[in-house]
Amino acid sequence: MAYVFQYIRSVIFVILMYAWMLVLGIIGAIPAALSRDWAYKFMRFYCVSVFWLARVLCGLTYEIRGKVPTGSVIVASKHQSFLDVMVNFYTVERGNFVMKKELKWAPILGFYAMRIGVAPVKRGARSKSMKEMVSGVEKEADTPSQLIIYPQGTRVPPGKYLPYKVGAAVLCQRFDRPCIPVATNVGVFWNKRGLYRKPGVAVFEYFEPLQKGLSVEEMTTEMERVIETNSNRLMAEAGFDVPPQDAS
């Protein structure tokens, strides 16, 4: 019975979350169109609103561990749900993203993403995608920001493995930015699929910058080791049984 009530609250939460995105997105459209700062303000307010709804309706909160990155850095994060997008964006001072090009045309979301200067990348041939990504980031290179990228390229549910792509390491070298790995267990509470939101505390842990001077391949390998090892640790901490073959 407790599961049923939690599921009903989760459904209400999801409905309100997207309804509020539509309402707030329309209200803020003109200010956001006139000013990038206003786009950031409305986006951050939306994040706070969702955090409040998740806490009140689902009993889901989050915790930040480690030193929050500042300045011009690459934030390489584990990606398990929409919540880690919002938490990473809200936690850093001036967050930006490398995102799928298809999202550029998503109602509300695409408009605000383009207003803050995201780098859209089309999935496909590796060399073409890499050029698009570098070109997109280059346009905003003079603006200090914390560029958030998901090295696996998509949301990966707990217990599943997907190899890391070299994009984050390429950007670190191309723009001489430190790489900050981020581990999380958010997928245990808010999964990639389904409406159920499990109550608890999702943890986001920021780590020290990766060593400079590594090759692209070496940095990607180290990035994967740090993020996967610690995400598995955090998921186990939240009660998730990490399959032995996926533990790093």
Stockholm file with secondary structure:
# STOCKHOLM 1.0

chainA/1-248         MAYVFQYIRSVIFVILMYAWMLVLGIIGAIPAALSRDWAYKFMRFYCVSVFWLARVLCGLTYEIRGKVPTGSVIVASKHQSFLDVMVNFYTVERGNFVMKKELKWAPILGFYAMRIGVAPVKRGARSKSMKEMVSGVEKEADTPSQLIIYPQGTRVPPGKYLPYKVGAAVLCQRFDRPCIPVATNVGVFWNKRGLYRKPGVAVFEYFEPLQKGLSVEEMTTEMERVIETNSNRLMAEAGFDVPPQDAS
#=GR chainA/1-248 SS CHHHHHHHHHHHHHHHHHHHHHHHHHHTHHHHHHCHHHHHHHHHHHHHHHHHHIIIIICEEEEEESCCCCSSEEEEECCCSHHHHHHHHHHSSSEEEEEEGGGGGSTTHHHHHHHTTCEEECSSCHHHHHHHHHHHHHTTTTSCCEEEECTTSSCCCTTCCCCCCSHHHHHHHHHTCCEEEEEECGGGTBCSSSSCBCCEEEEEEECCCCCTTCCHHHHHHHHHHHHHHHHHHHHHHTTCCCCGGGCC
#=GC SS_cons         CHHHHHHHHHHHHHHHHHHHHHHHHHHTHHHHHHCHHHHHHHHHHHHHHHHHHIIIIICEEEEEESCCCCSSEEEEECCCSHHHHHHHHHHSSSEEEEEEGGGGGSTTHHHHHHHTTCEEECSSCHHHHHHHHHHHHHTTTTSCCEEEECTTSSCCCTTCCCCCCSHHHHHHHHHTCCEEEEEECGGGTBCSSSSCBCCEEEEEEECCCCCTTCCHHHHHHHHHHHHHHHHHHHHHHTTCCCCGGGCC
//
